[in-house]
C-alpha cells in the first residue's frame, strides 16, 4: 500500500496548477462586476433626480381648479359678498375673500358663460347671499343658469371667480380678454373697474 500512496502524490501536485489557473479568471470578473454595479447605481441616481425635478416643477405654479370653489356636498346655501382693497381700488369679494369679476359678454339678468368658460371662470353659485363690508345688500340678486343652478348677481351682473387667482388678495385676471370679451373687477357701486394706462376707473356697463 505504501508505493500506491506515494504514486498518488504527483497527481495531487498536478492538480494545483489548474487551481492556480482559475484564479486569474476570478480576478478578471472583478472589474466587470464593479462596472455593472456602477451603471446600476448611476441609473438609480438619475431616476431619483428626474422624479425630484418633476415634483418641483409641478408645484412651482399654484393654480385653482373649478372644484376648489365648491364643496363635495354641492354649492353653499349662502355666500357672503364683501369688499377688499387692492391696487385697482375697492372691489367685491366672495367666499374666502376671493376677488369677484363680471364679464362684458353677459347680458342683463343672464349668464352667457358655460362649458370651458365656466371652468376657467367659476360662477358664484349659492341659494342665497348676504352683504358685508362695503357691499350693498339691495344690489344682490341671482340669475338662473342654463343648468338650473342659481348664480349670485350684483346690480344685474352675474358674478364669477377666476382660476387665475391662487387665493384671497390676488386679482391676476383683472382686464383679461377671454372667451371673446373682457373681465373686470366689480366696484361696490356695481360698476366695472376698468384699468387703462395704469389707473383704475369705475365704468358702468350698458346692461
PAZAPA-4460 file (N, C-alpha, C; in steps of 0.05 Angstrom, whole numbers, plus 32768, in hexadecimal, padded with zeros to 4 digits):
% residues 207
    n_x    n_y    n_z   ca_x   ca_y   ca_z    c_x    c_y    c_z   seq   type   mol
   8011   7FE8   8000   8000   8000   8000   8011   8019   8000     1      X     A
   802A   8016   800A   803B   802E   800C   8041   803A   7FF2     2      X     A
   804A   8029   7FDD   8050   8035   7FC3   8039   8042   7FB6     3      X     A
   8020   8036   7FB9   8009   8041   7FAC   8003   805D   7FB7     4      X     A
   8006   8060   7FD1   8001   807A   7FDD   8016   808E   7FD2     5      X     A
   802F   8084   7FCF   8044   8096   7FC5   803E   809F   7FA9     6      X     A
   8032   808D   7F98   802B   8094   7F7D   8015   80A8   7F7B     7      X     A
   8004   80AA   7F8F   7FEE   80BE   7F8F   7FF9   80DA   7F93     8      X     A
   800F   80DC   7F9E   801A   80F7   7FA4   801D   8108   7F8C     9      X     A
   8029   80FF   7F76   802C   8110   7F5E   8012   8118   7F52    10      X     A
   7FFD   8107   7F53   7FE3   810F   7F48   7FD8   8127   7F57    11      X     A
   7FDA   8126   7F72   7FD1   813D   7F81   7FE1   8156   7F7A    12      X     A
   7FFC   8151   7F76   800C   8169   7F6F   8004   8173   7F54    13      X     A
   7FFC   8161   7F41   7FF5   816B   7F27   7FDB   817A   7F27    14      X     A
   7FCA   8177   7F3B   7FB1   8185   7F3C   7FB5   81A2   7F45    15      X     A
   7FC9   81A7   7F53   7FCD   81C2   7F5D   7FD0   81D7   7F48    16      X     A
   7FDE   81D2   7F31   7FE0   81E7   7F1C   7FC4   81EE   7F11    17      X     A
   7FB2   81DA   7F0F   7F97   81E0   7F05   7F89   81F3   7F17    18      X     A
   7F8B   81EE   7F31   7F7E   8200   7F45   7F8B   821C   7F43    19      X     A
   7FA6   821C   7F3F   7FB2   8236   7F3C   7FA9   8244   7F23    20      X     A
   7FA4   8234   7F0E   7F9B   8241   7EF5   7F7F   824D   7EF7    21      X     A
   7F6F   8244   7F0A   7F54   824F   7F0E   7F55   826A   7F1B    22      X     A
   7F69   8270   7F29   7F69   8289   7F38   7F69   82A2   7F26    23      X     A
   7F78   82A2   7F0F   7F76   82BA   7EFD   7F5B   82BF   7EF3    24      X     A
   7F4B   82A9   7EED   7F30   82AD   7EE2   7F1E   82BB   7EF7    25      X     A
   7F21   82B1   7F10   7F12   82BE   7F26   7F19   82DB   7F29    26      X     A
   7F34   82E0   7F26   7F3D   82FC   7F28   7F32   830C   7F11    27      X     A
   7F30   8300   7EF9   7F25   830F   7EE2   7F08   8316   7EE5    28      X     A
   7EF9   8307   7EF5   7EDD   830D   7EF9   7ED9   8325   7F0B    29      X     A
   7EEC   832C   7F1A   7EE9   8342   7F2D   7EE2   835C   7F20    30      X     A
   7EF3   8366   7F0D   7EED   8380   7F00   7ED2   8381   7EF2    31      X     A
   7ECA   836A   7EE5   7EB0   836A   7ED7   7E99   836D   7EEB    32      X     A
   7E9B   8360   7F01   7E86   8362   7F16   7E85   837E   7F21    33      X     A
   7E9D   838A   7F26   7E9D   83A5   7F30   7E90   83B9   7F1C    34      X     A
   7E96   83B4   7F02   7E8B   83C6   7EED   7E6D   83C4   7EEC    35      X     A
   7E62   83AB   7EEE   7E45   83A6   7EEE   7E38   83B4   7F05    36      X     A
   7E44   83B0   7F1D   7E39   83BD   7F35   7E39   83DB   7F32    37      X     A
   7E4E   83E6   7F26   7E50   8404   7F22   7E3A   840E   7F10    38      X     A
   7E35   83FE   7EFA   7E20   8407   7EE7   7E04   8406   7EF4    39      X     A
   7DFF   83F1   7F03   7DE5   83EE   7F11   7DE2   8405   7F25    40      X     A
   7DF7   840B   7F34   7DF5   8421   7F47   7DF1   843C   7F39    41      X     A
   7DFE   8440   7F22   7DFA   8459   7F13   7DDD   845C   7F09    42      X     A
   7DD2   8446   7EFE   7DB6   8447   7EF5   7DA3   844D   7F0B    43      X     A
   7DA7   8441   7F23   7D95   8446   7F39   7D96   8463   7F42    44      X     A
   7DAF   846E   7F42   7DB2   848A   7F4A   7DA5   849D   7F36    45      X     A
   7DA8   8497   7F1C   7D9C   84A8   7F07   7D7E   84A7   7F09    46      X     A
   7D72   8490   7F0E   7D55   848E   7F11   7D4B   849E   7F29    47      X     A
   7D5A   849D   7F3F   7D51   84AC   7F56   7D52   84CA   7F51    48      X     A
   7D67   84D3   7F43   7D69   84F0   7F3D   7D52   84F8   7F2A    49      X     A
   7D4B   84E8   7F16   7D36   84EE   7F04   7D1B   84F1   7F12    50      X     A
   7D16   84DE   7F25   7CFD   84DF   7F34   7CFC   84F8   7F46    51      X     A
   7D12   8500   7F51   7D13   8518   7F62   7D0E   8531   7F52    52      X     A
   7D1A   8533   7F3A   7D16   854A   7F29   7CF9   854C   7F20    53      X     A
   7CED   8535   7F19   7CD1   8536   7F11   7CBF   853F   7F27    54      X     A
   7CC4   8536   7F40   7CB4   853D   7F57   7CB6   855B   7F5C    55      X     A
   7CCF   8566   7F5A   7CD3   8582   7F5F   7CC5   8593   7F4A    56      X     A
   7CC7   858A   7F30   7CBB   8599   7F1B   7C9D   859B   7F1D    57      X     A
   7C90   8585   7F26   7C73   8584   7F27   7C68   8596   7F3D    58      X     A
   7C79   859D   7F51   7C6F   85AD   7F67   7C79   85CA   7F66    59      X     A
   7C87   85D1   7F50   7C93   85EC   7F4F   7C7E   8602   7F49    60      X     A
   7C68   85FA   7F3C   7C54   860E   7F34   7C39   8605   7F3F    61      X     A
   7C31   860D   7F56   7C17   8605   7F61   7C00   8611   7F51    62      X     A
   7BEB   8602   7F4E   7BD3   860C   7F40   7BBB   85FF   7F4D    63      X     A
   7BA4   860B   7F49   7B8B   8601   7F54   7B7B   85F2   7F3F    64      X     A
   7B6F   85DC   7F47   7B5D   85CE   7F35   7B40   85D5   7F3B    65      X     A
   7B2E   85D1   7F28   7B12   85D8   7F2D   7B07   85CB   7F46    66      X     A
   7B10   85B3   7F4C   7B05   85A5   7F64   7B0D   85B2   7F7E    67      X     A
   7B22   85C4   7F7D   7B2B   85D1   7F95   7B16   85E5   7F9F    68      X     A
   7B03   85ED   7F8E   7AF0   8602   7F95   7AD5   85F6   7F9E    69      X     A
   7AD3   85DB   7F9E   7ABB   85CE   7FA7   7AC3   85B7   7FBA    70      X     A
   7AB1   85B0   7FCD   7AB7   859B   7FE0   7AAE   8580   7FD4    71      X     A
   7AB6   856A   7FE1   7AAE   8550   7FD7   7A90   854B   7FDB    72      X     A
   7A83   855D   7FEB   7A66   855A   7FF0   7A56   856C   7FDE    73      X     A
   7A63   8578   7FC9   7A54   8589   7FB7   7A58   85A7   7FBE    74      X     A
   7A4A   85B9   7FB1   7A4D   85D5   7FB6   7A44   85DD   7FD2    75      X     A
   7A50   85F2   7FDE   7A48   85FA   7FF9   7A2C   8606   7FF9    76      X     A
   7A1F   8604   8010   7A04   860F   8012   7A04   862D   8012    77      X     A
   7A1B   8639   801B   7A1D   8656   801D   7A3A   865E   8019    78      X     A
   7A3E   8674   800B   7A59   867F   8008   7A59   869C   800F    79      X     A
   7A6E   86A5   801D   7A70   86C1   8026   7A80   86D1   8011    80      X     A
   7A74   86E6   8007   7A81   86F8   7FF3   7A8C   8710   8002    81      X     A
   7AA6   8713   8002   7AB3   8729   8011   7AC4   8739   7FFE    82      X     A
   7AD7   8748   800A   7AE8   8759   7FFA   7B05   8756   8004    83      X     A
   7B17   875D   7FF3   7B34   875E   7FFA   7B40   8775   7FEA    84      X     A
   7B57   877E   7FF3   7B65   8794   7FE5   7B80   878A   7FDB    85      X     A
   7B86   8792   7FC2   7B9F   878A   7FB6   7BA9   879F   7FA3    86      X     A
   7BBD   8799   7F92   7BC8   87AC   7F80   7BB3   87B9   7F6D    87      X     A
   7B9D   87AA   7F68   7B89   87B4   7F55   7B72   87C2   7F64    88      X     A
   7B75   87C5   7F7D   7B5F   87D2   7F8D   7B50   87BE   7F9D    89      X     A
   7B38   87C5   7FA6   7B27   87B4   7FB6   7B16   87A3   7FA3    90      X     A
   7B15   8789   7FA8   7B07   8777   7F96   7AF7   8762   7FA7    91      X     A
   7AE4   8755   7F9A   7AD4   8741   7FA7   7AE3   8727   7FAB    92      X     A
   7ADD   8719   7FC1   7AE9   86FF   7FC6   7AD3   86EB   7FCD    93      X     A
   7AD9   86D1   7FCA   7AC6   86BC   7FD1   7AD1   86AA   7FE6    94      X     A
   7ACD   8690   7FE3   7AD6   867C   7FF6   7AF4   867E   7FFC    95      X     A
   7AFB   867D   8015   7B17   867F   801E   7B25   8699   8016    96      X     A
   7B16   86AD   800F   7B21   86C7   8008   7B2D   86C8   7FEC    97      X     A
   7B25   86B6   7FDA   7B30   86B5   7FBF   7B22   86CB   7FAE    98      X     A
   7B32   86D6   7F9C   7B28   86EB   7F8A   7B12   86E1   7F78    99      X     A
   7AFF   86F3   7F72   7AE9   86ED   7F60   7AEB   86FE   7F47   100      X     A
   7AE1   86F2   7F31   7AE3   86FF   7F17   7AC8   86FF   7F09   101      X     A
   7AC5   8712   7EF7   7AAE   8712   7EE5   7AB9   870F   7EC8   102      X     A
   7AA8   8705   7EB7   7AB0   8700   7E9B   7AA0   8711   7E88   103      X     A
   7AAE   871F   7E77   7AA1   8731   7E64   7A90   8720   7E50   104      X     A
   7A97   8707   7E4D   7A88   86F6   7E3A   7A6C   86ED   7E44   105      X     A
   7A66   86F3   7E5E   7A4B   86EC   7E68   7A37   8701   7E5F   106      X     A
   7A1E   86FA   7E63   7A08   870D   7E5E   79F9   8712   7E77   107      X     A
   79E9   8726   7E78   79DB   872E   7E91   79C9   8717   7E9B   108      X     A
   79D0   870E   7EB3   79C0   86F9   7EC0   79C4   86DD   7EB5   109      X     A
   79DA   86D9   7EA6   79DF   86BE   7E9B   79FE   86BA   7E99   110      X     A
   7A06   86A1   7E9E   7A22   8699   7E9A   7A26   868B   7E80   111      X     A
   7A39   8694   7E71   7A3F   8687   7E57   7A59   8677   7E59   112      X     A
   7A63   8672   7E71   7A7C   8664   7E75   7A76   8648   7E7F   113      X     A
   7A7D   8634   7E6F   7A79   8618   7E76   7A8E   8607   7E6A   114      X     A
   7A8F   85ED   7E70   7AA3   85DB   7E65   7ABF   85E2   7E6D   115      X     A
   7AD1   85E5   7E59   7AEC   85EC   7E5F   7AEF   8607   7E6C   116      X     A
   7ADD   8619   7E65   7ADD   8634   7E71   7AD8   8632   7E8F   117      X     A
   7AC4   8622   7E97   7ABE   861F   7EB3   7AD3   860F   7EC2   118      X     A
   7AE3   85FF   7EB4   7AF9   85F1   7EC1   7B0F   8604   7EC8   119      X     A
   7B15   8618   7EB6   7B2A   862B   7EBB   7B20   8642   7ECE   120      X     A
   7B06   8648   7ECC   7AFA   865D   7EDC   7AE2   8652   7EEC   121      X     A
   7AE7   8644   7F02   7AD1   8637   7F10   7ABC   864B   7F1A   122      X     A
   7AA3   8647   7F13   7A8E   8659   7F1D   7A8A   8656   7F3B   123      X     A
   7A81   866C   7F47   7A7B   866C   7F64   7A5F   865F   7F68   124      X     A
   7A5F   8646   7F6F   7A46   8637   7F72   7A3F   8635   7F8F   125      X     A
   7A27   863D   7F96   7A1C   863C   7FB1   79FE   8641   7FB0   126      X     A
   79F0   8636   7FC4   79D3   863A   7FC5   79CB   8654   7FD1   127      X     A
   79DE   8661   7FDE   79D9   867B   7FEA   79F3   868A   7FEE   128      X     A
   79F2   86A4   7FF2   7A0B   86B4   7FF6   7A05   86CA   800A   129      X     A
   7A1A   86D2   8018   7A19   86E8   802B   7A2F   86FC   8025   130      X     A
   7A2B   8715   802E   7A3E   872A   8029   7A4D   8730   8042   131      X     A
   7A67   8736   803F   7A78   873E   8055   7A8C   8752   804C   132      X     A
   7A99   8760   805E   7AAC   8774   8057   7A9F   878B   8047   133      X     A
   7AA9   8791   8030   7A9E   87A7   8020   7A8A   879E   800B   134      X     A
   7A84   8784   800B   7A70   877A   7FF7   7A54   8783   7FFF   135      X     A
   7A43   8786   7FEB   7A27   8790   7FEF   7A14   8779   7FED   136      X     A
   7A05   8774   8003   79F3   875E   8004   79DD   875F   7FEE   137      X     A
   79D4   8778   7FE9   79BE   877B   7FD5   79C8   8775   7FB9   138      X     A
   79E2   8775   7FB5   79EC   8770   7F9A   79EF   8752   7F94   139      X     A
   79EC   8742   7FA9   79EF   8725   7FA5   79D6   8719   7F98   140      X     A
   79DB   8705   7F88   79C5   86F7   7F7B   79CF   86DC   7F71   141      X     A
   79C1   86D0   7F5F   79CA   86B6   7F53   79BF   86B3   7F37   142      X     A
   79CD   86A3   7F27   79C4   869C   7F0C   79C3   867E   7F0B   143      X     A
   79B2   8674   7EFA   79B0   8656   7EF6   79C1   864F   7EDE   144      X     A
   79D4   863D   7EE3   79E5   8634   7ECE   79D8   861F   7EBC   145      X     A
   79E5   8618   7EA6   79D9   8605   7E94   79D6   85E9   7EA0   146      X     A
   79E6   85E3   7EB5   79E3   85C9   7EC2   79D0   85C9   7ED9   147      X     A
   79C2   85E0   7EDD   79AF   85E3   7EF3   79B9   85EC   7F0D   148      X     A
   79D4   85F0   7F10   79E0   85F9   7F29   79DC   8617   7F2C   149      X     A
   79DE   8621   7F45   79DB   863E   7F4A   79F7   864B   7F4D   150      X     A
   79FB   8660   7F3D   7A15   866E   7F3E   7A10   868A   7F4A   151      X     A
   7A21   8691   7F5D   7A1E   86AB   7F6A   7A24   86C2   7F57   152      X     A
   7A14   86D6   7F58   7A18   86EE   7F46   7A1A   8707   7F58   153      X     A
   7A25   871C   7F4C   7A28   8735   7F5B   7A21   874C   7F47   154      X     A
   7A0C   875A   7F4D   7A02   876F   7F3B   79FD   8762   7F1F   155      X     A
   79F3   874A   7F1F   79ED   873C   7F06   7A04   872E   7EF8   156      X     A
   7A1D   8731   7F03   7A34   8724   7EF7   7A39   8709   7F04   157      X     A
   7A38   86F3   7EF5   7A3F   86D9   7F00   7A5D   86DB   7F09   158      X     A
   7A62   86CF   7F21   7A7D   86D1   7F2C   7A8D   86B7   7F29   159      X     A
   7AA7   86BA   7F25   7AB8   86A3   7F20   7AD2   86A5   7F31   160      X     A
   7ADE   868E   7F36   7AFA   868D   7F40   7B0C   8689   7F28   161      X     A
   7B26   8687   7F2D   7B39   8681   7F17   7B4D   866D   7F21   162      X     A
   7B52   8658   7F11   7B66   8644   7F19   7B82   864F   7F17   163      X     A
   7B85   8667   7F0B   7B9F   8673   7F0A   7BA8   867F   7F24   164      X     A
   7B95   8683   7F37   7B9C   868D   7F51   7BA0   8676   7F65   165      X     A
   7BB9   8673   7F6F   7BBF   865D   7F81   7BB3   865F   7F9D   166      X     A
   7BAA   8677   7FA4   7B9E   867B   7FBF   7B94   8697   7FC4   167      X     A
   7B8B   869D   7FDC   7B81   86B7   7FE2   7B97   86CC   7FDF   168      X     A
   7B8E   86E4   7FD7   7BA1   86FA   7FD3   7BAF   86FA   7FB8   169      X     A
   7BA9   86E8   7FA7   7BB5   86E7   7F8C   7BA0   86EE   7F77   170      X     A
   7BA8   86FE   7F64   7B96   8707   7F4E   7BA4   8704   7F33   171      X     A
   7BB0   86ED   7F2E   7BBF   86E8   7F16   7BAE   86E9   7EFD   172      X     A
   7B94   86E4   7F00   7B83   86E3   7EE8   7B77   86FE   7EE0   173      X     A
   7B7D   8713   7EEF   7B72   872D   7EE8   7B7A   8736   7ECC   174      X     A
   7B65   873E   7EBD   7B69   8748   7EA2   7B6F   8733   7E8C   175      X     A
   7B6D   871A   7E93   7B73   8705   7E7F   7B5D   8704   7E69   176      X     A
   7B66   8700   7E51   7B53   86FB   7E3A   7B52   86DD   7E36   177      X     A
   7B3B   86D1   7E3E   7B39   86B4   7E3E   7B1D   86AC   7E34   178      X     A
   7B1C   8698   7E23   7B03   868F   7E17   7AF4   86A5   7E09   179      X     A
   7B03   86B7   7DFD   7AF7   86CB   7DEB   7AEF   86E5   7DF8   180      X     A
   7AF5   86E9   7E12   7AEE   8702   7E1F   7AFF   8706   7E37   181      X     A
   7AFF   871E   7E42   7B10   8725   7E59   7B03   871E   7E74   182      X     A
   7B15   8719   7E87   7B0D   8713   7EA3   7B17   8729   7EB5   183      X     A
   7B06   8733   7EC6   7B0D   8749   7ED8   7B05   8744   7EF5   184      X     A
   7B15   874E   7F07   7B0D   874F   7F23   7AF4   8760   7F26   185      X     A
   7AE5   875B   7F3B   7ACC   8769   7F3F   7ACE   877D   7F57   186      X     A
   7AC8   8796   7F52   7AC8   87AA   7F68   7AAF   87A7   7F79   187      X     A
   7AB0   87B1   7F92   7A98   87AF   7FA3   7A7F   87BD   7F97   188      X     A
   7A83   87CF   7F84   7A6D   87DD   7F77   7A60   87CB   7F62   189      X     A
   7A6E   87B5   7F5B   7A64   87A3   7F45   7A72   87A9   7F2B   190      X     A
   7A82   87BE   7F2A   7A90   87C4   7F11   7AA9   87B2   7F0D   191      X     A
   7AB1   87AF   7EF4   7AC9   87A0   7EEE   7AE1   87B1   7EF4   192      X     A
   7AF5   87A5   7F01   7B0E   87B4   7F06   7B21   87AE   7EEE   193      X     A
   7B21   87C1   7EDB   7B31   87BE   7EC3   7B4C   87CB   7EC8   194      X     A
   7B61   87BC   7EC2   7B7D   87C7   7EC6   7B89   87CE   7EAB   195      X     A
   7B8E   87E7   7EA7   7B9A   87F1   7E8E   7BAF   8805   7E94   196      X     A
   7BC6   8802   7E87   7BDC   8814   7E8C   7BE6   8815   7EA8   197      X     A
   7BE4   87FE   7EB7   7BEE   87FC   7ED2   7BDB   8807   7EE7   198      X     A
   7BC4   8812   7EDF   7BB1   881D   7EF3   7B97   880E   7EF0   199      X     A
   7B89   880A   7F06   7B70   87FB   7F07   7B58   880E   7F07   200      X     A
   7B44   8809   7EF7   7B2C   881A   7EF5   7B14   8808   7EF7   201      X     A
   7B00   8811   7F06   7AE7   8803   7F08   7AD5   880A   7EF0   202      X     A
   7ACF   87F6   7EE1   7AC0   87FB   7EC8   7AA6   87EC   7EC9   203      X     A
   7A90   87FA   7EC5   7A75   87EE   7EC5   7A70   87E1   7EAA   204      X     A
   7A6A   87C8   7EAA   7A65   87BA   7E91   7A48   87BE   7E88   205      X     A
   7A43   87B8   7E6E   7A29   87BE   7E63   7A15   87A8   7E68   206      X     A
   7A1A   8795   7E79   7A06   8781   7E80   7A02   877E   7E9D   207      X     A
***
